[in-house]
Amino acid sequence: MIIGVPKEIKIQEYRVAIIPSGVAELVRAGHKVLIERGAGVGSAYTDQEYEQNGAKIVSTKEAWATQLVVKVKEPLSSEYHYLQGQILFTFLHLAGVEKELTRRLLTSGTTAIAYETLEDEQGRLPLLAPMSAIAGNMAALVGAYYLAKYNNGNGVQLGKVLGTRHGKALVIGDGVVGSHAAHTLNGMGANVFQSGLSELKSGMQLSGELEGVEYFFSTAKAIAKNCIDADLVIGAVLNKGAKAPYIVTEEMVKSMRKGTVIVDVSIDQGGCIETSRATTHDSPVYLKHGVTHYCVTNMPGAYPRTSTMALCAETLMYIHLLADKGVSGICAQANVSKAINIYKSRIVNQQIATSLNMLETYISLNELCE
């Protein structure tokens, strides 16, 4: 199969979909890999390295005009005309973006396969997990940064000062993002409060097994209470494939102290905080009700070398699967097939169709694969 890797054009997005060693593996398996000129530079991979590993360096148009296009982020409007019925494998987050991308994918006949809905046999999200981990770590760091007074923050430092913890951080969610954020904040020395839906973790907290993090069961009342005096609130809620629910309401935001910081990591799926709206690395924050909101949709892009290596370590086996067996190879594996969002000009993920109010375009994947 001919595999194309375009250069990412989203603002401050420096990741690349395949690293040189991955190219070498695909070429050894008999596939042809076309890398757009300069695609890996942001992650410190040169065109020469790709060529040495068997890739051909090509133009943007040539990279898109392939049977399988592998990217990191969803196509932007300036790329829509390249959608011409190929297989597209990337982060799509269709439930959290404008409907126009979904419409273009449908009308072009492109098969859209999303990293973030691919599951393993245990129901985990192996392609989303490494980026979630990096975003969780980063949420703690950027939250602490924007608490500085010169950043319009309240001037509270999250950390230990001569053995005493300072600052309260509220982490909403206990998945990969939430766990990494809580761990990082705890290591910094903040007073960390984490909400989630795990009765087991609530019991562990009572026995002291979650030392340094106060875990509580997630209810609207408990979250509202903890928002009032929090210095940093991190939204880390995931509803697989669907738009994130609003866990923090605008009224809760109004109750927060001036200079509080919100980092909504769920923004890729629409955000879990009612006052959130997508931002970019070039303009990452805005004030609403005196609260700083950081809602960048491609947070891991700020650390492209680490992010690219972690992502490519997980995606390569699935790129091999697609290149070797095509979409039929994905359809044959129940969990992996959940990655297919659009196929044969129909939405095949019901949660996405529901979130976008496009149920008229939905059909089950099983029906199409029969």
Secondary structure, 3 states (H helix, E strand, C coil): CEEEECCCCCCCCCCCCCCHHHHHHHHHCCCEEEEECCCCHHHCCCHHHHHHCCCEEECHHHHHCCCEEECCCCCCHHHHHHCCCCEEEECCCHHHCCHHHHHHHHHHCCEEEEHHHCCCCCCCCCCCHHHHHHHHHHHHHHHHHHCCHHHCCCCCCCEEECCEEECEEEEECCCHHHHHHHHHHHHHCCEEEEEECCHHHHHHHHCCCCCCEEEEECCHHHHHHHHCCCCEEEECCCCCCCCCCCCECHHHHHHCCCCCEEEEHHHHHCCCECCCCCECCCCCEEEECCEEEECECCHHHHCHHHHHHHHHHHHHHHHHHHHHHHHHHHHCCCCHHHHEEEECCEECCHHHHHHCCCHHHECCHHHHHC
